[in-house]
Amino acid sequence: MATLADIGVAAALNILSALIFLLAFAILRLQPLNDRVYFPKWYLMGLRNDPLKSGGFVKKVVNLDWKAYIRFLNWVPAALKMPELELIDHAGLDSAVYLRIYLLGLKIFIPITLLAFAVLAPVNWTNKTLKKSGFTYSAIDKISISNVPLGSERFWAHILMAYASTVWTCYVLQKEYAKVADMRLQFLASAERRPDQFTVLVRNVPPDTDESVSESVEHFFLVNTDHYLTNQVVYNANKLAKLVKEKNSKQNWLDYYNLKYSRNKSKRPMMKTRFLGLCGEKVDAINHQTAEVERLSKEIAAERERVKNDPKSIMPVAFVSFKTRWAAAICAQTQQTRNPTLWLTDWAPEPRDVYWKNLAIPYVYLTVRRLIIGVAFFFLTFFFMIPITFVQTLASIEGIRKIAPFLKVIIDISFVKSFIQGFLPGIALKIFLIVLPRILMLMSKFEGWGSISALERKAASKYYIFNFVNVFLGSIIAGAAFDQLNTFIHQSANEIPKTIGVAIPMKATFFITYTMVDGWAGVAGEILRLKPLILFHLKNFFLVKTERDREKAMDAGSLNFNTGEPQIQLYFLLGLVYAIVTPFLLPFILVFFALAYFVFRHQIINVYHQEYESGAAFWPDVHGRIIFALVFSQISLLGLLSTKRAAQSAPFLIALPVLTLSFHYFCKGRYEPAFTRYPLQFLWMKITV
């Protein structure tokens, strides 16, 4: 079990790591050679000039302005300087609202932290229960509820704190939900004219032997001749997409060789035709690539005609456009026929948001696919706990002693022992979860969701469930089983629930180390962009041939909602669960929210280039997960107090989950429609726009 000294060592290591990352970023961002790595968004918007195109060789590589190094921390105020409305215009509503999740964490946990340390810390600390119990414990556990004796009247303080934190959290959530809903409606109402605002996605068009899909769609919607405009049937053109991609690659090579020839017209560029240009016949590069582009253009034209005329390539899906937003809203938000499984309509995603591959999946297959993924995800979640528990066991003093007893002399050294107990478990868990997001995204794609935003939201839901079961519950269960193994063996069966109740708050030390590794050093590492930095220079040296290549090499990235939001939600869960149980965890979570807000605000302004804009459609998921964390914290506290013989006070907690769920359903009915429907009142105002 990690002690206060171990936490101190872990904190020192993570603070040092974070400072090194931030200092390295502050220096590297000043170098002209790295300008496209740390400011790619401005290049993609065409608002920044490349410093490598002017000045001498040394000035192109190193910033020689010594004054810039004095002001190397000016990125912090610069990240806060841009107002929210300007940020929305600059990066979109999704990015602005995503940042509000971090602010929401600060709004919730700053008052709770102050109240917990003012009320609960003295109540817990001034007891000697753990000292008399014989359990393994640390100084941190003395601040926890575990140090309060059985049946104590002091549990009333924890119950009052639970009510206070619940009321405050619900108040902040309601205000934020109302604010974000209003921001979304204003954003949609003020948006410029775009095709997707007038377009509806129609799926499961019934087959007709006498008409094509396009004709069926047109005849179906021409009933409202004053509103219907046109339709575009969806084709299964995946082969065509591959040909277009290949042609773009050949065109890029052609541009490169033309550029090379324009710089030295005394010699025509040559190339080999086989295996990446390393072997085969040597030919004129410009002529060869020109011939390849012409060949692919003909193949693309032929494939396009084949797709149009092949009934098997025509999917029962169409984008239907109307003359007004009002007509599109009526169509998207109503049932079209008596049979609710036919002519299914929904708002069309914006062009950047469409995931074209999944539109080719027949609608009848979607239910089966989602059932398969549901079963697969269940087994993935629960069987993944076995290797995670194994890795967590190895990343402990006892585990290393069992696997490698010859290292006993080394691990008994004070600093090494503190490093293993205070740092290694958190980093081991983080490394083990690296491949998970890719697996979950593949699962969501297999389910058949038709937009990138929907894919990311579904993958985020899976990631959150996985984190809850494996990272949170798995760590607690593993902690109870291994840390208190000796006590489990030598006690009667009716004492085991009490031991588990005491062991839950004792696992706070692990989550403190995990927060520091993932939430401190991990967030600071995000701003350094070490991987994109290395890859950019490698690509720039070996692969970049044209400006188009250079833009691709920048790899601006995006917020990655499917991984970022579930990680944030884990900290909401930890904060709400441990606020009453072990308040010592709260300051570490506050540091995460504050640091992450600074870092990601900078990244959104200067780096990330979002793939799509959903108008903050993800906020109901954010709200729902915080509510789940709040209810779970209340139920876990109720279970914990039931093992502490708090028969008089514990029943007063029963009302909390009921009140919280009632609040959730109120918010769901009051604010969620703004994220699933579009008010016709706004559309009447814009009907002539």
Buried (B, 14 or more C-beta within 10 A) or exposed (E): BBBBBBBEBBBBBBBEBBEBBBBBBBBBBBBBBBBBBBBBBBBBEEEBEEBBEEEEEEBBBEBEEEEBEEEBEEBBEEBEEBEEEEBBEBBBBBBBBBBBBBBBBBBBBBBBBEBBBEBBBEBBEEBEBBEEBEBBBBEBBBBBBBBBBEEBEBBBBBBBBBBBBBBBBBEBBBEBBBBBBEBBBBBBBEBEEEEBBBBBBBBBBEEEEEEEBBEBBBEBBEEEEEBBBBBEBBBBBEEBEEBBEBBEBBBBBBBBBBEBBEEEEEEEBEBBEEEEEEEEEEBBBBEBBBBBBEEBBEBBEEBBEEBEEEEEBBBBBBBBBBBBBBBBBBBBBEEBEEEEEBBBBBBBBBEEBBBEEBBBBEBEEBEEBBEEBEEEBEEBBEEBBEEBBEBBBBBBBEBBBEEEEEEEEEBEEEEBBBBBBBBBBBBBBBEBBEEBBEBBBEBBBBBBBBBBBBBBBBBBBBBBBBBBBBBBEBBBBBBBBBBBEEBBEEEEEEEBEBBBBBBBBBBBBBBBBBBBBBBBBBBBBBBBBBEBBEBBBEBBEEEBBBEBBBBEBBBBBBBBBBBBBBBBBBBBBBBBBBBBBBBBBBBBBBBBBBBBBBBBBBBBBBBBBBBBBBBBBBBBBBBBBBBBBBBBBBBBBBBBBBBBBBEEBBEBBEEBBEBBBEBBEEBBEEBBEBBEEBBBEBBEEBEEE
